[in-house]
Amino acid sequence: MKICAIDIDGVLNYYPKTWIDFVNAKLNKNFSSLNELKNNLPYQKYVELKELYRLSGIKKTFIPRKGAVEFTKKLRENNYAIILFTTRPIATYPTLLKQTLEWLKKHKFEMDALVWDKIEVPWSIFDFVIEDELDMANKIAEKCNKVYLIDNDHNKGNANKNVKRINGFDEIEI
């Protein structure tokens, strides 16, 4: 059986744009990138807004990334087991569990399992992984031979030889 792992935030949806838009609406600002937001917002204010963001219920309203739902359907048609991953802090914010499950169901994402922690995963079992964080992609690529990295403004830098930057799901060969 073929098996793949897909991150939720930043891969299946448009994080960090969702976060930046939330902050801009709350503060009447016009931050255009995660780096700009982090560099111009006092740390304590960032933490307060992130908590409000997680408690707001907004995560269940996100628009899926273009082609994401269709990609999971294509994986299913090609007999892949689909494992979705997220580091959403459900122990601290239990409502994130319900929001996440509602969002996945509403948009009809195909999946076989949902894992809430990426730390102790046996990455070598996957045919490929899709991630949006460079550090995590590099770590995964030490064990998995094929990691796709959704290219964005906050993950620039050197990628492991097993990491391929992509702009969309149509660039992934299954």
RADA-V36127 format. One line per field, one symbol per residue. phi: phi as a letter, one per 30 degrees, with the letter a starting at -180 (. if undefined). burial: + if it has 9 or more other C-alpha atoms within 8 Angstrom, else -. A space follows every 50 residues. Layout:
phi: ???
burial: ???
//
This chain:
phi: .dbbbbdddjcdbcdceedddddeddchcbdcbddddddcceeddedddd ddedddidddcdddeeiddddddddedcicdcccbaceddddbedddded dddddeciddacabccbcdcddeddcdabcbbceededddddccdbbccd dadcbdkdceddccdbcaddccdb
burial: --++++++++++++++++++-+++------+-++-+++-------+--+- --+++-+-++-+-++-+++-+++-++---+++++++--++--++++--++ -+++----+++--+++-+-------+++++++-+--++-+++++++++++ +---+---++-+++-+-++-----
//
